[in-house]
Amino acid sequence: MSLKIRLARGGAKKRPYYRIVVADSRSPRDGRFIEKIGTFDPLKPKDAADRFVLDVEKAKAWLAKGAQPTDRVARFLDSLELVKRAPRNNPEKAVPGKKAQERAAEAAKAAEAAAAAAAAPSAE
């Protein structure tokens, strides 16, 4: 049985509230879970003490049993120095797409031609 430490969504529409739970990876996101080990309220200010609450001892115990945290929970555990999470880096994400690059090249050619045309009459 593959165990995950993940977020289970609760709360009303557009008012999310998450429980941090240990669940079988095959169970639904908001469905059956084994144990609740904490909560996360994203609507509270980032510096609020009760925005993120976690039972550290239970989390350590489940990690020792082989439970794998999801990426978001791994961020929380990394902030508590329970799990080491490598930062993600995708430099290709900021590169414009093929068509945008073509449009930029055409715009550069047009600007260059306009600058050459403007410089040519003043040289005479």
C-alpha positions, 0 to 999 in steps of 0.5 A, a space after each residue: 500500500 502506497 501512502 501519501 501525505 497530502 492535502 484534502 480540501 474542505 470549506 465552501 465554494 471559493 473559501 478553501 480550507 485544507 486538512 493535511 492527511 495521510 491516505 492511500 494513494 489510490 483513494 480520492 483527494 477528499 475521500 477516505 484517509 488514515 489519519 489527519 495530522 494537520 491543517 492549512 488555511 490559505 485565506 489567513 495572512 502568511 504571518 498568521 500562526 495558525 495558518 499552517 498547523 502540523 503535528 510534527 511527531 505524527 509527521 515524522 512517524 509517517 515519514 519513517 513508515 514510508 509515506 511520501 509527501 506531495 509537492 505542496 506538503 513537501 514545501 511545508 515539511 521543508 519549512 519545518 526542516 523535516 524533509 529536504 526538498 530540492 527547489 525546482 528550476 525550469 529556465 525554458 518556461 520563460 522562453 516565448 513560443 515559436 510564433 511569438 519568437 517569429 513575430 518578435 523577429 518580424 517586428 525587429 526587421 520592420 524597426 530596422 528597416 524604418 530606422 534605415 529609411 529614416 537615416 537615408 534621407 538625412 544623409 543626402 
